[in-house]
Amino acid sequence: MFRLSKTDDDGATVFTVDGQLATEYTDVVEESCSSAAARGKRVRLHLRDVSAIDEAGHSLLRRLAKNGIEIRASGIYTSYIVQDLNGDKRAARNANACNGSNPHGAK
């Protein structure tokens, strides 16, 4: 089972995933998020009732997070996945700060 729904919330486009985030569904999620982002909208992906994420789903989440898509989750399993993604982003920011580079251009 897979369901992707779209809402607008506080100036952002929010996509909500229910079911499995598996190989056969990753293209539709990526295309939806990329399309909304290309229109200049803030995009959030909410993993609501996600029961399983395969390797393609994990790769998708990493790509989306790297491209500035905010990922949120409900539930223990998906919250852990999102926390791990956010930890990767924090680690990259900390490494950049330690070596003197700043990906956001601030001084």
GUTOR-635352 format. One line per field, with one value per residue: x, y, z of N, C-alpha, C in turn. Coordinates in Angstrom, 3 decimals, padded with zeros to 6 digits. Each point is the difference from the previous one (the first is absolute). Layout:
BEGIN
n.u = (X:...)
n.v = (Y:...)
n.w = (Z:...)
ca.u = (X:...)
ca.v = (Y:...)
ca.w = (Z:...)
c.u = (X:...)
c.v = (Y:...)
c.w = (Z:...)
END
This chain:
BEGIN
n.u = (000.838:-000.451:000.130:-000.100:-000.084:-000.649:000.562:-000.613:001.118:-000.472:-000.438:-000.196:000.554:-000.974:000.925:-001.042:000.891:-000.854:000.305:000.436:001.198:-000.458:000.873:-001.104:000.227:001.304:-000.216:-001.186:000.623:001.045:-000.768:-000.816:000.971:000.642:-001.176:-000.381:001.177:-000.142:-001.191:001.089:-000.687:-000.186:000.763:-001.026:000.697:-001.236:000.795:-001.262:-000.609:001.306:-000.271:000.532:001.335:000.022:001.036:-000.857:-000.836:000.964:000.356:-001.281:-000.177:001.111:-000.427:-001.211:000.526:000.854:-001.157:-000.019:-000.444:-000.908:000.569:-001.257:-000.208:-000.898:000.097:000.276:-000.406:-000.987:-000.337:000.343:-000.637:-000.983:000.045:000.147:-000.982:-000.691:000.378:-000.258:-001.096:-000.254:000.320:-000.667:-000.979:000.104:000.110:-000.978:-000.603:000.366:-000.318:-000.870:-000.632:-000.820:-000.821:-000.278:001.315:-000.419:000.363)
n.v = (-001.185:000.996:001.109:000.909:000.848:001.035:000.864:001.148:000.309:001.167:000.115:-001.215:-000.750:-000.706:-000.925:-000.791:-000.834:-000.915:-001.025:-000.570:000.414:-000.621:-000.767:-000.727:000.644:-000.227:-000.432:-000.453:-000.458:-000.475:-000.453:-000.414:-000.432:-000.552:-000.415:-000.276:-000.564:-000.533:-000.052:-000.219:-001.106:000.323:-001.071:-000.651:-001.024:-000.430:-000.769:-000.229:-000.829:000.208:-001.151:000.398:000.047:-000.251:-000.593:-000.216:-000.325:-000.707:-000.473:-000.180:-000.457:-000.675:-000.336:-000.279:-000.599:-000.586:-000.148:-000.047:-001.197:000.604:-000.917:-000.359:-000.480:-000.963:-000.374:-001.048:-000.903:000.719:000.244:-001.261:-000.364:000.835:-000.456:-001.183:000.326:000.502:-001.119:-000.594:000.771:-000.274:-001.274:000.124:000.630:-000.910:-000.909:000.620:000.098:-001.243:-000.189:000.859:-001.007:000.756:-001.060:000.820:000.136:-000.329:001.124)
n.w = (000.000:-000.701:000.712:-000.968:001.012:-000.500:000.831:000.177:000.641:000.408:-001.253:000.485:-000.918:000.543:-000.197:000.130:000.515:-000.449:000.761:-001.104:000.376:-001.097:-000.621:-000.030:001.148:-000.028:-001.243:000.389:001.077:-000.661:-000.968:000.934:000.802:-001.017:-000.438:001.234:000.229:-001.211:000.563:000.727:000.163:001.283:000.160:000.542:000.415:000.212:000.719:-000.339:-000.765:000.028:-000.602:-001.158:000.034:-001.313:-000.575:-000.992:000.959:000.593:-001.184:-000.247:001.218:-000.199:-001.228:000.454:001.068:-000.828:-000.660:001.320:-000.315:000.736:000.767:000.211:001.219:-000.070:001.241:000.729:-000.874:-000.512:001.251:000.226:-001.096:000.327:001.233:-000.573:-000.842:001.005:000.583:-001.189:-000.047:001.295:-000.245:-001.132:000.656:000.981:-000.949:-000.651:001.174:000.211:-001.278:000.572:-000.586:-000.689:-000.072:001.015:-000.133:001.211:000.579)
ca.u = (-000.838:000.697:-000.851:000.667:-000.974:000.610:-000.746:000.759:-000.019:000.890:000.889:000.800:-000.692:000.274:-000.344:-000.090:000.117:-000.528:000.277:001.403:000.809:000.769:000.517:-001.040:-000.689:000.928:-000.029:-001.123:000.311:001.067:-000.537:-000.938:000.773:000.842:-000.880:-000.424:001.173:000.336:-000.918:000.400:-000.717:000.626:-000.577:000.186:-000.451:-000.391:-000.150:-001.024:-000.206:000.903:000.295:001.283:000.767:001.074:001.228:-000.339:-000.673:001.038:000.770:-000.870:-000.051:001.301:000.051:-000.946:000.545:001.157:-000.521:-000.723:-001.359:-000.120:-000.630:-000.541:-000.525:-000.811:000.300:001.352:000.875:000.317:000.656:001.407:000.572:000.130:001.030:001.269:000.235:000.339:001.333:000.940:000.095:000.718:001.408:000.600:000.144:001.076:001.267:000.274:000.361:001.347:001.032:-000.050:-000.919:-001.385:-000.790:-001.067:000.578:000.098:001.348)
ca.v = (001.185:001.285:001.151:001.299:001.095:001.330:001.117:001.236:000.351:001.074:000.388:-001.131:-001.161:-001.140:-001.318:-000.975:-001.385:-001.077:-001.310:-000.355:000.836:-001.039:000.281:000.287:001.253:001.111:000.970:000.930:000.901:000.906:000.918:000.925:000.953:000.811:000.893:001.069:000.817:000.755:001.139:000.947:-000.257:-000.800:-001.335:-000.913:-001.364:-000.553:-001.454:-000.133:-001.397:-000.761:-001.272:-000.531:000.802:-000.820:000.764:001.081:001.015:000.677:000.840:001.127:000.925:000.695:000.983:001.089:000.801:000.729:001.053:000.999:-000.401:-000.273:-001.297:-000.211:-001.352:-000.429:-001.396:-000.263:-000.451:001.079:001.086:-000.371:000.195:001.445:000.472:-000.396:000.923:001.310:-000.139:000.096:001.410:000.712:-000.401:000.706:001.416:000.093:-000.217:001.216:001.046:-000.313:000.224:001.385:000.271:000.152:-000.220:000.982:001.267:000.959:000.119)
ca.w = (000.000:-000.059:-000.300:000.071:-000.055:-000.073:000.578:000.177:001.412:000.420:-001.079:-000.464:-000.533:000.865:-000.527:001.077:-000.456:000.836:-000.578:-000.187:-000.890:-000.663:-001.339:-000.992:000.308:000.223:-001.104:000.143:001.118:-000.424:-001.005:000.650:000.809:-000.895:-000.747:000.905:000.306:-001.209:-000.058:001.033:001.248:001.047:-000.080:001.129:-000.192:001.290:000.024:001.042:000.379:-000.849:000.666:-000.454:-000.949:-000.555:-000.290:-000.936:000.810:000.790:-000.932:-000.335:001.140:000.072:-001.103:000.283:001.108:-000.542:-000.874:000.767:000.346:001.426:000.203:001.345:000.135:001.134:000.318:000.482:-001.087:-000.940:000.737:000.090:-001.334:-000.213:000.926:-000.596:-001.126:000.555:000.578:-001.114:-000.410:001.062:-000.068:-001.142:000.376:000.974:-000.705:-000.763:000.951:000.502:-000.999:-000.419:-001.106:000.395:-001.209:-000.124:-000.415:001.111:000.600)
c.u = (000.881:-001.026:000.843:-001.079:000.743:-000.933:000.906:-000.177:001.024:001.049:000.881:-000.912:000.421:-000.489:000.035:000.007:-000.580:000.321:001.485:000.676:001.004:000.322:-001.081:-000.721:000.933:-000.050:-001.114:000.252:001.053:-000.504:-000.941:000.750:000.828:-000.832:-000.449:001.164:000.390:-000.915:000.281:-000.709:000.928:-000.695:000.345:-000.536:-000.273:-000.196:-000.960:-000.142:000.833:000.432:001.345:000.631:001.119:001.203:-000.259:-000.703:000.986:000.825:-000.793:-000.011:001.310:000.102:-000.907:000.532:001.174:-000.450:-000.911:-001.451:-000.016:-000.775:-000.392:-000.599:-000.883:000.350:001.464:000.945:000.396:000.652:001.492:000.710:000.252:001.067:001.386:000.347:000.429:001.362:001.065:000.182:000.760:001.488:000.700:000.201:001.145:001.353:000.368:000.443:001.435:001.084:-000.095:-000.916:-001.414:-000.864:-001.098:000.513:000.124:001.422:-000.114)
c.v = (001.247:001.078:001.256:001.056:001.324:001.012:001.226:000.435:001.088:000.335:-001.112:-001.045:-001.194:-001.274:-000.982:-001.398:-000.916:-001.308:-000.272:000.994:-000.940:000.418:000.439:001.326:001.205:001.050:001.024:000.983:001.018:001.023:001.031:001.062:000.933:001.018:001.174:000.932:000.870:001.214:001.002:-000.191:-000.684:-001.350:-000.778:-001.365:-000.576:-001.503:-000.311:-001.445:-000.891:-001.249:-000.582:000.966:-000.892:000.883:001.143:001.136:000.782:000.934:001.238:001.026:000.774:001.066:001.191:000.913:000.844:001.178:000.983:-000.324:-000.334:-001.302:-000.130:-001.387:-000.123:-001.460:-000.199:-000.329:001.154:001.184:-000.275:000.239:001.487:000.578:-000.329:000.911:001.368:-000.022:000.097:001.445:000.800:-000.327:000.718:001.474:000.164:-000.197:001.240:001.126:-000.233:000.283:001.384:000.299:000.110:-000.134:001.033:001.389:001.039:000.008:000.138)
c.w = (000.000:-000.305:000.200:-000.115:000.077:000.634:-000.010:001.437:000.274:-001.064:-000.534:-000.631:000.839:-000.693:001.160:-000.595:001.061:-000.701:-000.073:-000.925:-000.657:-001.434:-000.972:000.232:000.089:-001.106:000.173:001.145:-000.431:-001.020:000.621:000.790:-000.879:-000.772:000.861:000.326:-001.192:-000.179:001.119:001.333:000.992:-000.017:001.260:-000.401:001.382:-000.156:001.145:000.465:-000.905:000.770:-000.400:-000.999:-000.511:-000.336:-000.972:000.736:000.854:-000.884:-000.396:001.129:000.136:-001.086:000.283:001.096:-000.482:-000.860:000.724:000.315:001.480:000.181:001.463:000.072:001.228:000.246:000.311:-001.146:-000.913:000.699:000.146:-001.333:-000.251:000.918:-000.552:-001.177:000.511:000.669:-001.067:-000.431:001.044:-000.047:-001.148:000.324:000.985:-000.654:-000.792:000.921:000.507:-001.031:-000.634:-001.163:000.531:-001.250:-000.213:-000.327:001.099:000.545:001.485)
END
